[in-house]
Amino acid sequence: MTSKRYLLLGSTALLAFDVGAAGAAAADGVKLMLGGHYKGTGGAAIEDYSASAGISGSDVRNNVFKQDVEVYFTGETKLDNGLTVGVRIELEAQTSDDQIDTVYGYFSSAFGEIRFGDDTEVYAELCNLVPSASEIFGADSPDFNFSNAGIAGYAATNGTCYGVDDNSTKVVYYSPTFDGFSFAASFAPDNTEDTRNTLSGAGTRFNNNPGENSENFSLAATFDHDFNGLELLLGGGATFSFDKEVNPNGTGDARGYNAYARVSFSDFTIGAASELRQNFTADGSDQWVFGAGVTYNIDAWTVGLGWTHGDYEKAVGANGVGPFNAKHDMIDLTAAYDLGPGISVDGVVEFSDYRANNAAGPDYSAIAFGLGTMITF
């Protein structure tokens, strides 16, 4: 996940900008442009389930085809006073419960950028993963993986960039970059997206959704600088929910902390990442994930090796067993070949090892192989 430098807008800030922009106009207004990506893959796994998983090898296929497709609508214009105004809409090109998961408007200039709408919180947006040669495979939050550990236990993969509220409606600020340093902040009053006006019921929304994390505030900062051919990237963030709705068990407020570091020199990139999450679900589940990786690029080829380790506490598996503590290790050997601008063929060999820390929990291990492609347009 590479850093993005966009800016967001809140309704209060919009009024201020409107005053400054009075009389300013662009010749043609905002015109939308089309873009997106296609990701497709096939994979197979050789797996082993413990008896406590309640699953036999014949219950689950050992091969699969997957794809992920999105279409982006973006547009912006620069007003006569130097203010840039734009919009972004992301449409899932496959049937989804969340067909349009991102939609926001933004205002930007020398002050930075402000967005308002359904967008990723800055904690996750500015986060960087453990390095991988592939844009679709890897040991840290991959787009595609072939592990069935999610059936046996807590999760199919490890991740270091998860936030509190995903694409809930929020206001976001991204600062300009000062000598390689930038920061950002976001706030969402309610963990709900696609918010609209209502003619009946609670116009300001109810505050009685069981276990929902609301009043979410996120901070992030990065430092990215080139020191005579050696590029250093450092960053991290924190995210907090100040209201866990309908919380009879008194579970603490959800919060998360992440950090990452990368060094790039010659054709090598070496990096590490970590995330601690606490009280993200009604049962107070916690998790700590960390890992490291290295990639090497030569001509159109990039190869990489990555590892992540996850500690999961009070996790109840999909088979209903728990609570228990579990550990999950993932090792991925990745490769990517650039066929042309925005077109790559990627491969992965991944090892997944999931172990419960008590007799009641399931164990799982697998070796998987995958081949895929990413096409941007």
TAFEN-V667720 format. One record per residue. N is the residue number from 1. PSI is psi in whole degrees, -180 to 180 (* if undefined). OMEGA is omega in radians with two decimals (NA if undefined). Layout:
n=(N,N)
psi=(PSI,PSI)
omega=(OMEGA,OMEGA)
//
This chain:
n=(1,2,3,4,5,6,7,8,9,10,11,12,13,14,15,16,17,18,19,20,21,22,23,24,25,26,27,28,29,30,31,32,33,34,35,36,37,38,39,40,41,42,43,44,45,46,47,48,49,50,51,52,53,54,55,56,57,58,59,60,61,62,63,64,65,66,67,68,69,70,71,72,73,74,75,76,77,78,79,80,81,82,83,84,85,86,87,88,89,90,91,92,93,94,95,96,97,98,99,100,101,102,103,104,105,106,107,108,109,110,111,112,113,114,115,116,117,118,119,120,121,122,123,124,125,126,127,128,129,130,131,132,133,134,135,136,137,138,139,140,141,142,143,144,145,146,147,148,149,150,151,152,153,154,155,156,157,158,159,160,161,162,163,164,165,166,167,168,169,170,171,172,173,174,175,176,177,178,179,180,181,182,183,184,185,186,187,188,189,190,191,192,193,194,195,196,197,198,199,200,201,202,203,204,205,206,207,208,209,210,211,212,213,214,215,216,217,218,219,220,221,222,223,224,225,226,227,228,229,230,231,232,233,234,235,236,237,238,239,240,241,242,243,244,245,246,247,248,249,250,251,252,253,254,255,256,257,258,259,260,261,262,263,264,265,266,267,268,269,270,271,272,273,274,275,276,277,278,279,280,281,282,283,284,285,286,287,288,289,290,291,292,293,294,295,296,297,298,299,300,301,302,303,304,305,306,307,308,309,310,311,312,313,314,315,316,317,318,319,320,321,322,323,324,325,326,327,328,329,330,331,332,333,334,335,336,337,338,339,340,341,342,343,344,345,346,347,348,349,350,351,352,353,354,355,356,357,358,359,360,361,362,363,364,365,366,367,368,369,370,371,372,373,374,375,376,377)
psi=(108,157,145,144,74,174,156,173,130,161,-37,-45,-33,-38,-42,-42,-33,-38,-46,-25,4,130,-13,142,149,152,-40,2,-162,125,131,143,156,139,-175,-166,153,128,127,148,159,148,166,152,145,117,160,120,141,160,-32,-12,-20,22,138,161,-27,-11,-20,135,150,12,156,151,139,156,157,122,134,148,131,137,117,152,146,162,153,121,167,-25,7,-6,129,131,134,174,157,133,129,122,124,126,8,156,130,150,-23,74,-39,102,-19,128,122,160,157,152,134,152,-153,-20,-13,-148,142,131,155,126,-162,108,164,140,154,-29,-43,-34,-40,-2,148,137,172,133,141,146,-21,147,-11,-20,160,169,-9,110,51,153,-37,136,166,20,140,23,-23,-24,-44,-35,-124,-51,152,-22,169,151,148,8,26,141,-163,-43,10,-119,39,158,127,171,138,142,131,127,163,169,127,105,43,-9,137,159,168,159,149,154,133,121,-22,141,58,137,179,37,137,174,149,146,-12,162,-154,108,-26,11,150,161,37,39,118,121,2,138,115,177,60,128,133,140,148,153,148,153,121,114,144,118,81,54,-12,114,127,128,122,147,174,176,176,144,140,139,126,7,108,108,147,80,70,-24,-1,31,138,159,142,144,157,152,133,160,150,158,140,144,127,131,147,-120,15,147,126,134,167,157,155,150,135,124,139,137,40,-18,171,-25,4,26,138,157,147,122,136,158,178,160,167,144,156,131,132,115,-124,-4,142,133,153,159,126,153,139,151,131,131,120,122,146,38,130,121,168,-20,5,0,136,-176,154,167,146,159,144,120,136,133,124,127,117,156,148,140,123,110,-30,180,119,12,122,155,126,151,158,144,120,143,129,129,109,125,127,149,9,169,-25,-24,157,157,155,141,152,152,128,157,137,151,134,-179,152,127,119,147,*)
omega=(-3.13,-3.13,3.11,-3.09,3.05,3.10,-2.97,-2.97,3.06,-3.06,3.12,-3.14,-3.12,3.11,-3.14,-3.13,-3.11,3.10,-3.11,-3.06,-3.09,3.11,3.14,-3.13,3.02,-3.05,-3.02,-3.09,-3.11,3.08,-3.09,3.05,-3.05,3.04,3.10,3.11,2.97,3.08,3.12,-3.09,2.97,-3.10,3.11,-3.08,2.97,-2.88,3.06,3.10,3.00,-3.12,-3.10,3.09,-3.11,-3.07,3.01,-3.10,-3.13,-3.14,-2.99,3.06,3.10,3.07,-3.04,2.93,3.14,3.00,3.11,-3.04,3.08,3.04,-3.13,2.98,-3.11,3.08,3.09,3.07,3.11,-3.12,-3.10,-3.14,3.10,-3.13,3.09,-3.13,-3.11,3.10,3.03,3.11,3.14,-3.07,3.03,-3.10,2.98,-3.14,-3.04,3.03,3.13,-2.98,3.05,-3.02,3.14,3.05,-3.11,2.98,-3.13,3.05,3.13,3.04,-3.11,-3.12,-3.04,-3.11,3.06,3.08,3.00,3.11,3.13,-3.04,3.11,3.07,-2.99,3.09,3.13,-3.07,-3.11,-3.08,3.05,-3.07,2.92,-3.07,3.07,3.09,-3.02,3.02,-3.06,3.12,3.06,-3.13,-3.07,3.06,-3.12,3.01,3.14,2.94,-3.04,3.10,3.04,3.09,3.11,3.06,-3.05,-3.02,-2.94,-3.02,-3.11,-3.08,3.08,3.12,-3.12,-3.06,3.13,3.11,-3.12,-2.89,3.07,-3.02,3.07,-3.12,-2.99,2.97,-3.03,3.06,3.01,-3.12,2.90,3.09,3.13,3.13,3.10,-3.10,3.05,3.12,-3.11,3.12,3.10,3.13,3.06,-3.13,-3.03,-3.11,-3.10,3.03,-3.10,-3.12,3.13,3.02,3.10,3.14,3.08,-3.12,-3.05,3.14,3.11,3.10,3.10,3.12,-3.05,3.07,-3.03,3.05,-3.09,3.09,-3.12,-3.06,-3.00,-3.11,-3.04,3.10,3.08,3.11,3.10,3.00,-3.08,-3.06,3.10,3.12,3.10,3.09,3.05,-3.12,-3.14,3.09,3.10,3.10,3.11,-3.13,3.09,3.11,-3.02,2.91,-3.09,3.13,2.99,-3.00,3.12,-2.97,-3.04,-3.13,3.11,3.09,-3.12,3.12,3.13,3.09,3.13,3.14,3.07,3.11,3.13,3.11,3.09,3.02,3.12,3.12,-3.03,3.13,-3.11,2.93,3.12,-3.09,3.12,3.13,-3.13,3.07,3.02,3.11,-3.10,3.01,-3.08,3.11,-3.05,3.14,3.08,-3.12,3.11,3.05,3.08,-3.13,3.07,-3.13,-3.11,-3.14,3.12,3.06,3.09,-3.12,3.04,-3.08,-3.11,-3.08,2.93,3.09,-3.10,3.07,-3.11,3.12,2.99,3.10,3.12,3.00,-3.07,-3.09,3.09,-3.11,3.04,-3.06,3.12,3.11,3.09,-3.14,3.10,0.02,3.09,3.05,-3.09,3.07,-3.13,3.07,3.08,3.07,-3.09,2.96,-3.04,3.08,3.10,3.09,-3.14,3.09,-3.12,3.14,3.10,-3.11,3.14,2.97,-3.01,3.08,3.14,2.86,-3.03,3.07,-3.13,-3.13,-3.10,-3.08,3.01,-3.09,3.02,-3.02,-3.08,-3.04,-3.14,3.01,-3.10,3.02,-3.11,2.90,-3.08,3.14,-3.13,3.07,-3.08,3.12,3.02,-3.14,3.10,-3.12,NA)
//
